[in-house]
Amino acid sequence: MVQAIRYLVVLLTGFIAGSRIVGAAQSWMEWQRWSALDPSSAGAYRQSFLENTAVALLSLTIAALVWWLLRPRAGSR
């Protein structure tokens, strides 16, 4: 049961991180494009990039912690 929860949480946080990384990449490209044309408009894309990156890093950190904390113990194999 614990292993199923482990895999489920890691899979879910991996999906979240993956979608946010794609969003961060798109925001990065738009930020770079708009910073040359209209720097005041580029701020929204910068904010979106930072938010997506932060959520992706947080999701990956949660996945790593859950993976490590719910690992099988050496004696239970």
C-alpha positions as CSV (number, residue, x, y, z in Angstrom):
1,M,0.0,0.0,0.0
2,V,2.8,2.4,0.9
3,Q,4.6,1.7,-2.4
4,A,1.4,2.4,-4.3
5,I,1.1,5.8,-2.6
6,R,4.8,6.4,-3.3
7,Y,4.4,5.8,-7.0
8,L,1.1,7.7,-7.2
9,V,2.5,10.9,-5.5
10,V,5.7,10.8,-7.6
11,L,3.7,10.3,-10.8
12,L,1.3,13.1,-10.0
13,T,4.0,15.6,-9.0
14,G,5.9,14.6,-12.1
15,F,2.9,15.5,-14.3
16,I,2.6,18.8,-12.5
17,A,6.2,19.6,-12.9
18,G,6.2,18.6,-16.5
19,S,3.3,20.9,-17.4
20,R,4.9,23.7,-15.5
21,I,8.2,23.3,-17.2
22,V,6.5,23.5,-20.6
23,G,4.7,26.7,-19.4
24,A,7.9,28.1,-18.1
25,A,9.6,27.5,-21.5
26,Q,6.8,29.2,-23.4
27,S,6.9,32.2,-20.9
28,W,10.6,32.4,-21.3
29,M,10.4,32.7,-25.1
30,E,7.6,35.2,-24.9
31,W,9.5,37.2,-22.3
32,Q,12.6,37.4,-24.4
33,R,10.5,38.3,-27.5
34,W,8.5,41.1,-25.8
35,S,11.5,42.5,-23.9
36,A,12.9,43.8,-27.1
37,L,9.6,45.1,-28.4
38,D,7.8,46.4,-25.3
39,P,9.7,46.0,-22.0
40,S,6.6,47.1,-19.9
41,S,4.6,44.2,-21.4
42,A,7.4,41.7,-20.9
43,G,6.9,41.9,-17.1
44,A,3.8,39.7,-17.2
45,Y,5.7,37.0,-19.1
46,R,8.6,37.3,-16.6
47,Q,6.2,36.8,-13.7
48,S,4.6,33.8,-15.4
49,F,8.0,32.3,-16.0
50,L,9.0,32.7,-12.4
51,E,5.8,31.2,-11.1
52,N,5.9,28.2,-13.4
53,T,9.6,27.6,-12.5
54,A,8.9,27.8,-8.8
55,V,5.9,25.4,-9.0
56,A,8.0,22.9,-11.1
57,L,10.9,23.0,-8.6
58,L,8.5,22.6,-5.7
59,S,6.8,19.7,-7.3
60,L,10.1,18.0,-8.1
61,T,11.3,18.5,-4.5
62,I,8.1,17.0,-3.1
63,A,8.5,14.0,-5.5
64,A,12.0,13.5,-4.3
65,L,11.1,13.7,-0.7
66,V,8.2,11.3,-1.0
67,W,10.3,8.9,-3.0
68,W,13.0,9.0,-0.3
69,L,10.8,9.0,2.8
70,L,8.5,6.1,1.6
71,R,11.4,3.9,0.3
72,P,11.4,0.3,1.4
73,R,13.6,-0.3,4.5
74,A,16.6,-2.5,4.2
75,G,15.1,-5.2,6.5
76,S,11.7,-5.4,4.7
77,R,13.0,-6.8,1.4
